[in-house]
Amino acid sequence: MYVVPLINTGSFSLDAAGVAGFFGGDETLSAMATVHLYRGRRWLGWYNSPGSYTVAKRYGQLANSRFWDGLFPGPNFEPAETFGLDGKPGPRYVASLSGTDMATGHLAYLAIQISRELKGMAVRGESSTETLPAAVTVIRVGDVTDMRRVGKMSIHHALLATIPITISIAACFSCAIVNDWLAFSLILLGIISSGITCLVIGTARLRLQAPTNVTPGVPPGDGLLLTPRDVVVLKGSEKDVNVITKGHFELDMHGGKEYRSVGLCSLLLLAQFLLQLLLIPQATLFGQVMFLSSLAASWAYNSFLSSLESEKIQGDLLCKVLRVEEGSIQKYYIHNRRSQAVFACSILSDGIETDEDFDAERMLSLFVPNKTRVWNLWRKKVAAQLKSTCPDKKIHVTAEEKEGLCEEQRKLLDTFLDDAQRAFKAYRERAGGLRYFNSSQSWEAKDV
């Protein structure tokens, strides 16, 4: 029986150079960004990873000097932004007591993402109109005492790196056995460059940076994170809420502002790309197959890490720092925007010692800014009800207050006030406990 050998120096050559340099670059970048999120991940990068050119070009821009800027042109972002741990714009934040109205950053953006992942509670009841479900999420922030270092996720996902590591090493020694030292050297170069890069980048420590001192006597930081449809109610002290509204992730990376070590790693990856581009076609067919096999295993692992949703992991780590325990985040679906406004403002007004501290009409206008007579009167009556010691009583509008309104406007006002009354009722029942639903299609207040 005649067997055609793979080990030969014939004219057939499998050109894998393009694959080596460009294929899998985005997956490798996403996988490398997890090095600060998983325990032990920095030690498990020793495999022949694809996309060396893409990684070198991206991380080379982190190095900041005239030499590195010439070699890797582009903007010099901060490390946290380079690795996707900062830079996302957050929603508008409005404090209910201090009057603060400001734009937020990455951590508030994560808070919104956390709220969207939650299953909600719902209250079933008739309403005048029902639009797309409008959510109200309540986050009660605990006492944040240490922001110097953010914890990491379990090592379990990182341990899966032993698979591409084993395959890369096996492919490397297989080439040595058949005396294909060219393929052996290039696979070994890929293992070393990827491992060193992962190790150097992983030395950075992830921490939270936020204002730690507040003015004595400042009111609680209760307020709203506003999106076009959903809203997040923050409850907690000013110091702790500031972590979400004014804080950001920061990577404490060695090397000062120039980050020369990262630049050297990028230079090593660039050299790997150029050598593989020139020399892999000169290896034997068997060596090229081994080279591609190591790349395929590494690409599969990088794709797995990319699928783990970095933002969700960041949100989980943020909750740990904020001491947001199970039950401290609750989500509710409301029939329409005006009911959402009443429900959210009821939560904000709960526990306020003096009515003067809470500008109810201002907070309601964030949801319904309309300036017509009907809406102005609606906000006035609902605001008075929010400050009332007996919010259970029916909202009453006098004939004098309705004077000048036509019949259609009066009917509209009555409808809007009925919706507000239902929202007050839903809030009272929520205080006694609500049953969790897996679907947002029904809302029914029930004791648990």
C-alpha positions as a LaTeX table, in Angstrom:
\begin{tabular}{lrrr}
\hline
Residue & $x$ (\AA) & $y$ (\AA) & $z$ (\AA) \\
\hline
Met1 & 0.00 & 0.00 & 0.00 \\
Tyr2 & 1.44 & 3.35 & $-1.04$ \\
Val3 & 0.94 & 6.37 & 1.29 \\
Val4 & 1.44 & 9.89 & 0.01 \\
Pro5 & 3.59 & 11.61 & 2.63 \\
Leu6 & 2.67 & 15.00 & 4.02 \\
Ile7 & 6.32 & 15.59 & 4.82 \\
Asn8 & 7.86 & 16.66 & 1.56 \\
Thr9 & 9.55 & 19.53 & $-0.15$ \\
Gly10 & 7.45 & 19.43 & $-3.28$ \\
Ser11 & 5.98 & 22.37 & $-5.05$ \\
Phe12 & 2.59 & 22.20 & $-3.23$ \\
Ser13 & 2.44 & 24.86 & $-0.53$ \\
Leu14 & $-0.48$ & 25.77 & 1.69 \\
Asp15 & $-0.32$ & 29.56 & 2.02 \\
Ala16 & $-1.50$ & 30.27 & 5.57 \\
Ala17 & 0.23 & 33.62 & 5.96 \\
Gly18 & $-2.90$ & 35.73 & 5.51 \\
Val19 & $-4.77$ & 33.62 & 8.04 \\
Ala20 & $-1.96$ & 33.96 & 10.55 \\
Gly21 & $-1.89$ & 37.73 & 10.51 \\
Phe22 & $-5.48$ & 38.82 & 10.01 \\
Phe23 & $-7.92$ & 35.99 & 10.68 \\
Gly24 & $-9.50$ & 36.07 & 14.16 \\
Gly25 & $-8.18$ & 39.51 & 15.11 \\
Asp26 & $-11.45$ & 40.80 & 16.58 \\
Glu27 & $-11.97$ & 37.62 & 18.61 \\
Thr28 & $-8.41$ & 37.84 & 19.93 \\
Leu29 & $-8.94$ & 41.46 & 21.00 \\
Ser30 & $-12.14$ & 40.52 & 22.84 \\
Ala31 & $-10.45$ & 37.57 & 24.50 \\
Met32 & $-7.47$ & 39.66 & 25.56 \\
Ala33 & $-9.83$ & 42.18 & 27.18 \\
Thr34 & $-10.94$ & 39.49 & 29.65 \\
Val35 & $-7.46$ & 39.22 & 31.15 \\
His36 & $-8.45$ & 41.73 & 33.87 \\
Leu37 & $-11.82$ & 40.12 & 34.59 \\
Tyr38 & $-10.97$ & 36.46 & 35.28 \\
Arg39 & $-8.75$ & 35.17 & 38.03 \\
Gly40 & $-5.60$ & 33.54 & 36.66 \\
Arg41 & $-6.28$ & 34.58 & 33.07 \\
Arg42 & $-2.96$ & 36.44 & 32.75 \\
Trp43 & $-1.02$ & 33.19 & 33.22 \\
Leu44 & $-2.90$ & 31.23 & 30.57 \\
Gly45 & $-2.09$ & 32.98 & 27.30 \\
Trp46 & 0.60 & 30.56 & 26.10 \\
Tyr47 & $-0.91$ & 29.44 & 22.82 \\
Asn48 & $-0.38$ & 30.35 & 19.16 \\
Ser49 & $-3.11$ & 32.95 & 18.77 \\
Pro50 & $-4.30$ & 34.35 & 15.42 \\
Gly51 & $-4.75$ & 38.02 & 14.57 \\
Ser52 & $-1.31$ & 39.18 & 15.74 \\
Tyr53 & $-1.32$ & 42.16 & 13.37 \\
Thr54 & $-4.73$ & 43.41 & 14.59 \\
Val55 & $-3.73$ & 43.06 & 18.25 \\
Ala56 & $-0.36$ & 44.77 & 17.69 \\
Lys57 & $-2.00$ & 47.70 & 15.89 \\
Arg58 & $-4.64$ & 48.19 & 18.60 \\
Tyr59 & $-2.49$ & 47.84 & 21.72 \\
Gly60 & 0.48 & 49.59 & 20.16 \\
Gln61 & $-1.57$ & 52.79 & 20.22 \\
Leu62 & $-1.58$ & 52.56 & 24.02 \\
Ala63 & 2.18 & 53.22 & 24.12 \\
Asn64 & 2.62 & 56.97 & 24.27 \\
Ser65 & 5.82 & 58.52 & 22.94 \\
Arg66 & 7.06 & 59.98 & 19.68 \\
Phe67 & 8.65 & 56.68 & 18.69 \\
Trp68 & 5.58 & 54.54 & 19.42 \\
Asp69 & 3.19 & 57.06 & 17.87 \\
Gly70 & 5.19 & 56.86 & 14.66 \\
Leu71 & 5.21 & 53.07 & 14.70 \\
Phe72 & 1.55 & 52.67 & 15.73 \\
Pro73 & $-0.27$ & 55.86 & 14.67 \\
Gly74 & $-3.65$ & 56.62 & 16.16 \\
Pro75 & $-5.29$ & 58.08 & 19.27 \\
Asn76 & $-3.71$ & 57.33 & 22.65 \\
Phe77 & $-6.60$ & 56.14 & 24.80 \\
Glu78 & $-6.33$ & 55.36 & 28.50 \\
Pro79 & $-5.78$ & 51.64 & 29.32 \\
Ala80 & $-9.32$ & 51.11 & 30.66 \\
Glu81 & $-10.85$ & 52.52 & 27.48 \\
Thr82 & $-8.46$ & 50.51 & 25.28 \\
Phe83 & $-9.64$ & 47.28 & 26.93 \\
Gly84 & $-13.34$ & 48.19 & 26.81 \\
Leu85 & $-13.61$ & 48.93 & 30.54 \\
Asp86 & $-14.49$ & 52.59 & 30.14 \\
Gly87 & $-15.61$ & 55.10 & 27.55 \\
Lys88 & $-19.32$ & 54.32 & 27.12 \\
Pro89 & $-21.55$ & 57.39 & 27.67 \\
Gly90 & $-24.16$ & 56.93 & 30.36 \\
Pro91 & $-27.71$ & 58.30 & 30.68 \\
Arg92 & $-28.82$ & 61.56 & 32.23 \\
Tyr93 & $-28.88$ & 61.61 & 36.03 \\
Val94 & $-31.21$ & 63.86 & 38.02 \\
Ala95 & $-31.04$ & 63.92 & 41.83 \\
Ser96 & $-34.36$ & 64.27 & 43.61 \\
Leu97 & $-33.09$ & 66.20 & 46.65 \\
Ser98 & $-29.85$ & 68.01 & 45.77 \\
Gly99 & $-31.00$ & 69.24 & 42.35 \\
Thr100 & $-28.02$ & 67.74 & 40.50 \\
Asp101 & $-28.64$ & 67.29 & 36.77 \\
Met102 & $-25.70$ & 65.81 & 34.87 \\
Ala103 & $-24.48$ & 63.43 & 32.20 \\
Thr104 & $-22.93$ & 60.18 & 33.43 \\
Gly105 & $-20.31$ & 57.74 & 32.22 \\
His106 & $-19.45$ & 54.07 & 31.89 \\
Leu107 & $-20.63$ & 52.85 & 35.31 \\
Ala108 & $-24.08$ & 54.40 & 34.89 \\
Tyr109 & $-24.19$ & 52.80 & 31.44 \\
Leu110 & $-23.50$ & 49.45 & 33.14 \\
Ala111 & $-26.30$ & 50.13 & 35.64 \\
Ile112 & $-28.72$ & 50.52 & 32.74 \\
Gln113 & $-27.46$ & 47.27 & 31.20 \\
Ile114 & $-27.95$ & 45.50 & 34.54 \\
Ser115 & $-31.54$ & 46.73 & 34.70 \\
Arg116 & $-32.29$ & 45.48 & 31.20 \\
Glu117 & $-31.07$ & 41.99 & 32.04 \\
Leu118 & $-33.44$ & 41.65 & 35.00 \\
Lys119 & $-36.75$ & 39.88 & 35.02 \\
Gly120 & $-39.43$ & 42.26 & 36.20 \\
Met121 & $-42.42$ & 42.37 & 38.45 \\
Ala122 & $-45.69$ & 43.42 & 36.90 \\
Val123 & $-49.05$ & 44.68 & 38.13 \\
Arg124 & $-52.17$ & 43.59 & 36.32 \\
Gly125 & $-54.92$ & 46.13 & 36.14 \\
Glu126 & $-56.98$ & 48.07 & 33.68 \\
Ser127 & $-55.49$ & 51.24 & 32.30 \\
Ser128 & $-56.77$ & 53.92 & 30.01 \\
Thr129 & $-54.00$ & 53.30 & 27.49 \\
Glu130 & $-51.20$ & 50.78 & 27.37 \\
Thr131 & $-48.06$ & 51.39 & 25.37 \\
Leu132 & $-44.82$ & 49.40 & 25.33 \\
Pro133 & $-44.02$ & 48.34 & 28.90 \\
Ala134 & $-42.17$ & 51.13 & 30.69 \\
Ala135 & $-39.77$ & 49.74 & 33.30 \\
Val136 & $-38.78$ & 51.15 & 36.67 \\
Thr137 & $-35.70$ & 49.55 & 38.24 \\
Val138 & $-34.70$ & 50.31 & 41.83 \\
Ile139 & $-31.05$ & 49.91 & 42.85 \\
Arg140 & $-30.25$ & 50.30 & 46.55 \\
Val141 & $-26.54$ & 51.01 & 46.84 \\
Gly142 & $-24.75$ & 49.67 & 49.89 \\
Asp143 & $-21.90$ & 51.25 & 51.82 \\
Val144 & $-18.90$ & 51.37 & 49.49 \\
Thr145 & $-15.80$ & 51.17 & 51.69 \\
Asp146 & $-13.01$ & 49.96 & 49.40 \\
Met147 & $-12.59$ & 50.86 & 45.73 \\
Arg148 & $-8.85$ & 50.25 & 45.48 \\
Arg149 & $-9.18$ & 46.87 & 43.84 \\
Val150 & $-12.08$ & 45.25 & 42.01 \\
Gly151 & $-12.52$ & 41.51 & 42.43 \\
Lys152 & $-12.35$ & 39.04 & 39.56 \\
Met153 & $-14.59$ & 36.28 & 38.28 \\
Ser154 & $-13.92$ & 32.59 & 38.85 \\
Ile155 & $-10.94$ & 30.88 & 37.22 \\
His156 & $-13.13$ & 28.19 & 35.61 \\
His157 & $-13.48$ & 29.82 & 32.18 \\
Ala158 & $-9.80$ & 30.73 & 32.14 \\
Leu159 & $-8.81$ & 27.10 & 32.78 \\
Leu160 & $-10.26$ & 26.16 & 29.39 \\
Ala161 & $-7.15$ & 27.80 & 27.95 \\
Thr162 & $-5.35$ & 24.54 & 28.71 \\
Ile163 & $-6.97$ & 23.13 & 25.55 \\
Pro164 & $-5.39$ & 25.54 & 23.01 \\
Ile165 & $-2.18$ & 25.54 & 25.07 \\
Thr166 & $-1.94$ & 21.75 & 24.84 \\
Ile167 & $-2.74$ & 21.73 & 21.11 \\
Ser168 & $-0.20$ & 24.49 & 20.35 \\
Ile169 & 2.56 & 22.70 & 22.28 \\
Ala170 & 1.67 & 19.35 & 20.69 \\
Ala171 & 1.74 & 20.92 & 17.20 \\
Cys172 & 5.09 & 22.52 & 17.99 \\
Phe173 & 6.73 & 19.24 & 19.07 \\
Ser174 & 5.13 & 17.32 & 16.20 \\
Cys175 & 6.99 & 19.63 & 13.82 \\
Ala176 & 10.21 & 19.00 & 15.77 \\
Ile177 & 9.75 & 15.23 & 15.48 \\
Val178 & 9.60 & 15.43 & 11.68 \\
Asn179 & 12.47 & 17.94 & 11.59 \\
Asp180 & 10.37 & 20.82 & 10.30 \\
Trp181 & 12.24 & 23.36 & 12.37 \\
Leu182 & 10.81 & 26.30 & 10.47 \\
Ala183 & 7.22 & 25.50 & 11.42 \\
Phe184 & 8.41 & 24.56 & 14.92 \\
Ser185 & 10.05 & 27.95 & 15.38 \\
Leu186 & 7.07 & 29.93 & 14.09 \\
Ile187 & 4.54 & 28.09 & 16.27 \\
Leu188 & 6.86 & 28.53 & 19.26 \\
Leu189 & 7.19 & 32.24 & 18.43 \\
Gly190 & 3.39 & 32.55 & 18.41 \\
Ile191 & 3.15 & 30.81 & 21.81 \\
Ile192 & 5.81 & 33.02 & 23.37 \\
Ser193 & 4.54 & 36.33 & 21.94 \\
Ser194 & 0.94 & 35.64 & 22.98 \\
Gly195 & 1.95 & 34.44 & 26.44 \\
Ile196 & 4.22 & 37.39 & 27.15 \\
Thr197 & 1.61 & 39.88 & 25.91 \\
Cys198 & $-1.09$ & 38.34 & 28.10 \\
Leu199 & 1.27 & 38.30 & 31.09 \\
Val200 & 2.37 & 41.92 & 30.68 \\
Ile201 & $-1.13$ & 43.26 & 30.09 \\
Gly202 & $-2.47$ & 41.20 & 32.99 \\
Thr203 & $-0.17$ & 42.95 & 35.48 \\
Ala204 & $-2.57$ & 45.93 & 35.45 \\
Arg205 & $-4.91$ & 46.10 & 38.42 \\
Leu206 & $-8.56$ & 46.99 & 37.91 \\
Arg207 & $-10.03$ & 49.45 & 40.39 \\
Leu208 & $-12.82$ & 51.98 & 40.76 \\
Gln209 & $-12.14$ & 55.69 & 40.78 \\
Ala210 & $-14.83$ & 57.95 & 42.26 \\
Pro211 & $-15.15$ & 60.95 & 44.60 \\
Thr212 & $-14.70$ & 59.76 & 48.19 \\
Asn213 & $-15.48$ & 62.97 & 50.09 \\
Val214 & $-18.82$ & 64.77 & 50.15 \\
Thr215 & $-19.88$ & 68.03 & 51.77 \\
Pro216 & $-21.08$ & 67.48 & 55.36 \\
Gly217 & $-24.85$ & 67.63 & 55.63 \\
Val218 & $-25.45$ & 66.86 & 51.95 \\
Pro219 & $-28.78$ & 65.05 & 51.36 \\
Pro220 & $-28.97$ & 61.45 & 50.15 \\
Gly221 & $-28.00$ & 60.81 & 46.54 \\
Asp222 & $-31.43$ & 59.45 & 45.54 \\
Gly223 & $-32.18$ & 60.16 & 41.91 \\
Leu224 & $-33.03$ & 58.91 & 38.44 \\
Leu225 & $-31.04$ & 57.52 & 35.54 \\
Leu226 & $-33.23$ & 58.39 & 32.56 \\
Thr227 & $-33.49$ & 56.62 & 29.22 \\
Pro228 & $-36.16$ & 57.20 & 26.55 \\
Arg229 & $-38.27$ & 54.27 & 27.80 \\
Asp230 & $-36.88$ & 52.85 & 31.05 \\
Val231 & $-35.72$ & 54.52 & 34.24 \\
Val232 & $-33.43$ & 53.44 & 37.08 \\
Val233 & $-34.07$ & 54.79 & 40.57 \\
Leu234 & $-30.90$ & 55.04 & 42.68 \\
Lys235 & $-31.27$ & 54.94 & 46.46 \\
Gly236 & $-28.36$ & 55.51 & 48.80 \\
Ser237 & $-26.05$ & 58.07 & 50.34 \\
Glu238 & $-24.44$ & 60.73 & 48.16 \\
Lys239 & $-21.00$ & 59.14 & 48.60 \\
Asp240 & $-22.19$ & 55.73 & 47.43 \\
Val241 & $-24.40$ & 56.91 & 44.56 \\
Asn242 & $-21.45$ & 59.00 & 43.31 \\
Val243 & $-19.69$ & 55.76 & 42.44 \\
Ile244 & $-22.29$ & 55.11 & 39.74 \\
Thr245 & $-22.88$ & 58.66 & 38.57 \\
Lys246 & $-19.32$ & 60.04 & 38.73 \\
Gly247 & $-17.08$ & 56.98 & 38.92 \\
His248 & $-15.22$ & 54.96 & 36.32 \\
Phe249 & $-13.06$ & 51.87 & 36.02 \\
Glu250 & $-9.34$ & 52.48 & 35.98 \\
Leu251 & $-6.44$ & 50.18 & 35.07 \\
Asp252 & $-3.34$ & 50.75 & 37.16 \\
Met253 & $-0.74$ & 49.61 & 34.64 \\
His254 & 3.01 & 49.60 & 35.14 \\
Gly255 & 5.24 & 51.68 & 32.90 \\
Gly256 & 3.93 & 55.16 & 33.56 \\
Lys257 & 2.21 & 57.17 & 30.88 \\
Glu258 & 4.43 & 55.80 & 28.10 \\
Tyr259 & 3.51 & 52.12 & 28.67 \\
Arg260 & 6.71 & 50.98 & 27.03 \\
Ser261 & 6.19 & 47.34 & 28.04 \\
Val262 & 2.91 & 47.23 & 26.08 \\
Gly263 & 4.67 & 48.86 & 23.13 \\
Leu264 & 7.39 & 46.19 & 23.20 \\
Cys265 & 4.75 & 43.45 & 23.28 \\
Ser266 & 3.05 & 45.03 & 20.27 \\
Leu267 & 6.40 & 45.16 & 18.49 \\
Leu268 & 6.90 & 41.46 & 19.24 \\
Leu269 & 3.45 & 40.66 & 17.82 \\
Leu270 & 4.25 & 42.70 & 14.73 \\
Ala271 & 7.50 & 40.79 & 14.26 \\
Gln272 & 5.58 & 37.53 & 14.64 \\
Phe273 & 3.18 & 38.61 & 11.91 \\
Leu274 & 5.98 & 39.55 & 9.50 \\
Leu275 & 7.95 & 36.35 & 10.09 \\
Gln276 & 4.86 & 34.17 & 9.64 \\
Leu277 & 3.96 & 36.13 & 6.53 \\
Leu278 & 7.34 & 35.39 & 4.95 \\
Leu279 & 8.30 & 31.95 & 6.29 \\
Ile280 & 5.17 & 29.82 & 6.77 \\
Pro281 & 4.82 & 29.18 & 3.00 \\
Gln282 & 8.39 & 27.78 & 3.10 \\
Ala283 & 7.53 & 25.11 & 5.68 \\
Thr284 & 6.50 & 21.55 & 4.79 \\
Leu285 & 2.86 & 20.72 & 4.20 \\
Phe286 & 2.76 & 18.84 & 7.50 \\
Gly287 & 4.21 & 21.87 & 9.33 \\
Gln288 & 1.65 & 24.17 & 7.75 \\
Val289 & $-1.17$ & 21.83 & 8.79 \\
Met290 & 0.14 & 21.81 & 12.37 \\
Phe291 & 0.41 & 25.58 & 12.30 \\
Leu292 & $-3.19$ & 25.94 & 11.12 \\
Ser293 & $-4.38$ & 23.40 & 13.70 \\
Ser294 & $-2.91$ & 25.47 & 16.53 \\
Leu295 & $-4.52$ & 28.61 & 15.11 \\
Ala296 & $-7.90$ & 26.90 & 14.80 \\
Ala297 & $-7.86$ & 25.73 & 18.44 \\
Ser298 & $-6.80$ & 29.18 & 19.63 \\
Trp299 & $-9.45$ & 30.89 & 17.53 \\
Ala300 & $-12.16$ & 28.61 & 18.99 \\
Tyr301 & $-11.10$ & 29.47 & 22.54 \\
Asn302 & $-10.92$ & 33.19 & 21.77 \\
Ser303 & $-14.40$ & 33.03 & 20.24 \\
Phe304 & $-15.65$ & 31.37 & 23.41 \\
Leu305 & $-14.21$ & 34.17 & 25.57 \\
Ser306 & $-15.71$ & 36.76 & 23.20 \\
Ser307 & $-19.16$ & 35.27 & 23.72 \\
Leu308 & $-19.09$ & 35.81 & 27.50 \\
Glu309 & $-20.35$ & 39.42 & 27.29 \\
Ser310 & $-17.72$ & 41.60 & 28.90 \\
Glu311 & $-20.28$ & 44.24 & 29.91 \\
Lys312 & $-22.32$ & 41.72 & 31.89 \\
Ile313 & $-19.17$ & 40.59 & 33.70 \\
Gln314 & $-18.29$ & 44.22 & 34.45 \\
Gly315 & $-21.82$ & 44.73 & 35.80 \\
Asp316 & $-21.46$ & 41.76 & 38.14 \\
Leu317 & $-18.15$ & 43.08 & 39.43 \\
Leu318 & $-19.68$ & 46.54 & 39.89 \\
Cys319 & $-22.51$ & 45.07 & 41.99 \\
Lys320 & $-19.96$ & 43.40 & 44.25 \\
Val321 & $-18.12$ & 46.67 & 44.83 \\
Leu322 & $-21.39$ & 48.53 & 45.46 \\
Arg323 & $-22.51$ & 45.78 & 47.84 \\
Val324 & $-25.72$ & 45.40 & 45.90 \\
Glu325 & $-27.01$ & 42.10 & 47.25 \\
Glu326 & $-29.78$ & 39.85 & 45.98 \\
Gly327 & $-33.08$ & 41.63 & 46.50 \\
Ser328 & $-31.43$ & 45.08 & 46.44 \\
Ile329 & $-32.34$ & 45.46 & 42.75 \\
Gln330 & $-36.00$ & 45.27 & 41.78 \\
Lys331 & $-37.62$ & 45.89 & 38.45 \\
Tyr332 & $-41.25$ & 46.75 & 37.67 \\
Tyr333 & $-43.13$ & 47.17 & 34.41 \\
Ile334 & $-45.71$ & 49.97 & 34.18 \\
His335 & $-48.44$ & 50.39 & 31.56 \\
Asn336 & $-47.48$ & 53.83 & 30.28 \\
Arg337 & $-45.19$ & 56.80 & 30.80 \\
Arg338 & $-47.36$ & 58.79 & 33.20 \\
Ser339 & $-47.91$ & 55.75 & 35.44 \\
Gln340 & $-44.18$ & 55.17 & 35.33 \\
Ala341 & $-43.62$ & 58.76 & 36.47 \\
Val342 & $-45.95$ & 58.36 & 39.46 \\
Phe343 & $-44.48$ & 54.99 & 40.43 \\
Ala344 & $-40.86$ & 56.20 & 40.26 \\
Cys345 & $-41.58$ & 59.42 & 42.13 \\
Ser346 & $-43.43$ & 57.46 & 44.82 \\
Ile347 & $-40.24$ & 55.47 & 45.40 \\
Leu348 & $-38.16$ & 58.65 & 45.56 \\
Ser349 & $-40.54$ & 60.38 & 47.98 \\
Asp350 & $-40.63$ & 57.40 & 50.34 \\
Gly351 & $-38.87$ & 58.19 & 53.61 \\
Ile352 & $-38.30$ & 61.90 & 52.98 \\
Glu353 & $-38.55$ & 63.77 & 56.28 \\
Thr354 & $-39.73$ & 67.16 & 54.98 \\
Asp355 & $-41.88$ & 67.86 & 51.93 \\
Glu356 & $-39.79$ & 70.89 & 51.01 \\
Asp357 & $-36.82$ & 68.65 & 50.21 \\
Phe358 & $-38.59$ & 66.94 & 47.32 \\
Asp359 & $-39.66$ & 68.95 & 44.26 \\
Ala360 & $-42.30$ & 66.54 & 43.02 \\
Glu361 & $-43.47$ & 68.62 & 40.07 \\
Arg362 & $-39.92$ & 68.95 & 38.77 \\
Met363 & $-39.36$ & 65.19 & 38.94 \\
Leu364 & $-42.70$ & 64.47 & 37.24 \\
Ser365 & $-41.85$ & 66.90 & 34.44 \\
Leu366 & $-38.79$ & 64.77 & 33.60 \\
Phe367 & $-41.18$ & 62.07 & 32.40 \\
Val368 & $-44.00$ & 64.24 & 31.05 \\
Pro369 & $-42.66$ & 67.69 & 30.09 \\
Asn370 & $-45.84$ & 68.78 & 28.24 \\
Lys371 & $-46.86$ & 72.37 & 29.11 \\
Thr372 & $-50.59$ & 72.22 & 28.29 \\
Arg373 & $-53.18$ & 73.14 & 30.92 \\
Val374 & $-54.22$ & 69.51 & 31.38 \\
Trp375 & $-50.69$ & 68.32 & 32.04 \\
Asn376 & $-49.85$ & 71.29 & 34.27 \\
Leu377 & $-52.90$ & 70.58 & 36.41 \\
Trp378 & $-52.14$ & 66.83 & 36.42 \\
Arg379 & $-48.60$ & 67.41 & 37.68 \\
Lys380 & $-49.86$ & 69.81 & 40.35 \\
Lys381 & $-52.43$ & 67.34 & 41.71 \\
Val382 & $-50.10$ & 64.33 & 41.57 \\
Ala383 & $-47.31$ & 66.29 & 43.26 \\
Ala384 & $-49.67$ & 67.24 & 46.07 \\
Gln385 & $-50.68$ & 63.60 & 46.42 \\
Leu386 & $-47.01$ & 62.53 & 46.61 \\
Lys387 & $-46.48$ & 64.91 & 49.53 \\
Ser388 & $-49.76$ & 63.98 & 51.21 \\
Thr389 & $-49.75$ & 62.00 & 54.45 \\
Cys390 & $-52.68$ & 59.99 & 53.04 \\
Pro391 & $-51.72$ & 59.07 & 49.45 \\
Asp392 & $-54.50$ & 56.43 & 49.42 \\
Lys393 & $-57.24$ & 59.00 & 49.17 \\
Lys394 & $-58.76$ & 59.74 & 45.79 \\
Ile395 & $-57.29$ & 62.63 & 43.86 \\
His396 & $-59.90$ & 65.39 & 43.78 \\
Val397 & $-60.05$ & 68.31 & 41.36 \\
Thr398 & $-62.33$ & 71.22 & 42.22 \\
Ala399 & $-64.68$ & 72.90 & 39.79 \\
Glu400 & $-62.60$ & 76.07 & 39.99 \\
Glu401 & $-59.50$ & 74.16 & 38.91 \\
Lys402 & $-61.38$ & 72.67 & 35.97 \\
Glu403 & $-62.70$ & 76.04 & 34.91 \\
Gly404 & $-61.76$ & 76.86 & 31.34 \\
Leu405 & $-61.31$ & 73.24 & 30.31 \\
Cys406 & $-63.54$ & 71.89 & 27.58 \\
Glu407 & $-65.39$ & 68.57 & 27.93 \\
Glu408 & $-62.71$ & 66.59 & 26.10 \\
Gln409 & $-59.96$ & 68.10 & 28.26 \\
Arg410 & $-61.86$ & 67.24 & 31.44 \\
Lys411 & $-62.28$ & 63.64 & 30.33 \\
Leu412 & $-58.59$ & 63.48 & 29.48 \\
Leu413 & $-57.65$ & 64.87 & 32.90 \\
Asp414 & $-59.88$ & 62.34 & 34.66 \\
Thr415 & $-58.27$ & 59.53 & 32.66 \\
Phe416 & $-54.76$ & 60.68 & 33.53 \\
Leu417 & $-55.64$ & 61.03 & 37.21 \\
Asp418 & $-57.12$ & 57.52 & 37.23 \\
Asp419 & $-53.82$ & 56.19 & 35.87 \\
Ala420 & $-51.98$ & 58.04 & 38.63 \\
Gln421 & $-54.30$ & 56.54 & 41.24 \\
Arg422 & $-53.58$ & 53.04 & 39.91 \\
Ala423 & $-49.85$ & 53.74 & 40.07 \\
Phe424 & $-50.17$ & 54.81 & 43.72 \\
Lys425 & $-52.05$ & 51.60 & 44.43 \\
Ala426 & $-49.43$ & 49.51 & 42.63 \\
Tyr427 & $-46.72$ & 51.13 & 44.73 \\
Arg428 & $-48.55$ & 50.39 & 47.99 \\
Glu429 & $-48.98$ & 46.75 & 46.99 \\
Arg430 & $-45.32$ & 46.57 & 45.96 \\
Ala431 & $-44.35$ & 47.60 & 49.48 \\
Gly432 & $-46.12$ & 44.47 & 50.77 \\
Gly433 & $-44.39$ & 42.20 & 48.27 \\
Leu434 & $-44.95$ & 41.30 & 44.65 \\
Arg435 & $-44.82$ & 38.00 & 42.92 \\
Tyr436 & $-42.04$ & 37.58 & 40.35 \\
Phe437 & $-43.01$ & 36.90 & 36.76 \\
Asn438 & $-40.83$ & 35.55 & 33.96 \\
Ser439 & $-42.81$ & 37.54 & 31.44 \\
Ser440 & $-43.61$ & 41.22 & 31.26 \\
Gln441 & $-47.02$ & 40.58 & 29.73 \\
Ser442 & $-48.96$ & 40.61 & 33.00 \\
Trp443 & $-48.72$ & 42.61 & 36.18 \\
Glu444 & $-50.58$ & 41.48 & 39.22 \\
Ala445 & $-49.94$ & 42.68 & 42.75 \\
Lys446 & $-49.91$ & 39.74 & 45.15 \\
Asp447 & $-48.51$ & 39.04 & 48.58 \\
Val448 & $-45.75$ & 36.46 & 48.77 \\
\hline
\end{tabular}
